[in-house]
Amino acid sequence: QMRLVESGGGLVQPGGSLTLSCAASGFAFYRQAMRWYRQAPGKGRELVAFISNAGGGYTNDANSVKGLFTIYRDNAKNTVHLRMQCLNAEDTAVYYCQTTSSGTEYWGQGTQVTVSS
């Protein structure tokens, strides 16, 4: 059974940094591209970052995370991470880890990130 478990969320002050982690199990993680999404209050879910199975990653520059968010993975530990810097209130959201296998989407339960002073 494929399972994704996010961790690392919490309360952070504006300008602060946070690293989210997603632990994967139940599938061949090294074969899977992985994604981080987020959903802010009252808004739809949006793609934040993508990383291929080979480790090539990009972030969604359209949502103002250019240069501030970094996605990376550790295939030996079956984990994918999202390093976030210079956080502001607009980054407040539930962050989800996601992958797609054989046409089926798998999601973690999400981890809350709140940026507030």
N, C-alpha and C positions, 0 to 999 in steps of 0.2 A: 504494500500500500504506500503510495507516494505521500510524503508528508513534508510540509515546510513550516518551520517555527521561527518567527522573528523575535528579536530581543534587542535591547539597547536603547529603547525609547525613554523619554522622560521629559522633565522640565529643564529648559536651558534658557539662559539670558540672551537677549539680542546681542549679536556679534559672536556668540559662542559656537562651539563645535560639538559634534556628536557623531559617533559611528554606530550604525545599525548592523546587525548580523542576522543571517538567515541560515539555519541549519536544515539540511535536506537529508531525507532518508527514504528508503524503499524504492530507489531507482538508480540507474547509472548516471550519477550527477555529472560526471565528466563529459557526457554526451550532450548535455542539455544547455541551451542558451537560457539565461536567467534575466529577469527583469525586476526592477523596483517601481512600484506605483505608489501614488499617494492620493488621499481623498480628504480635502479640507471640508470643514463644516458647511453644509449647504451647497456643495459643489460636486461635480462628477469626478470619477476616478481618472487620474492622468498619469501617463508614463513619465517616470523620472529618469530612469537609466536602464541601459541594456548592456549585457556582456555575452559574447559568444562562448561556445564551449571551449574555444581555443584561448580565450582570455582577452580578445579584443573588445574593448568597451567604449561606449559613448554615453553622454548624457543629453537629455532633451534640452537643447539651448532655448527652445521656445518658451520654457517656463522659468527663465531667469536664473538657472542654476549653472550657467556656463562658468567653468573654471572654479566653481565653489563646491561642487559635488563630484565625487570620484567613486566609481564602482570597481570592485576587484573581487577575485575569487581565489579560493584555495581548494583545488580539486582533491588534494590529499586528505583534507578534513571535511569535505562535502559542505563547504560554507561559501556564502557570497556576502559581501559587505558593501555598505554605502557610507562613505566618509563625507560628512557635511560640514562646511565651514561658513563662517560669517552668516549665521542663521538670523532670520528676521521673522516678524510676526506672520508674514505671508507663508512661511514654511510650516506653520502649525497644521498638522494633519495626521491622519492615521496612515502609516507607511506599510505597504504590503510587498511581500516577495511573491514572485509568480513565475511559472514555467508552463510550457505547452508540450504535451506529448501525445502523438497519434491523434491530433485534433482536439484533445481534451485539455482544458485549462485547469491548472492546480494553483491554489492560493493558500497562503498562510492566514493566520487569524488576525494579523496586523499588530503593529506596535505604535502607540500614541507618542507623537512628538509635539510638545507645546513650547513655543518660544514666547517668553514673557518675562518682564522685570518684576 
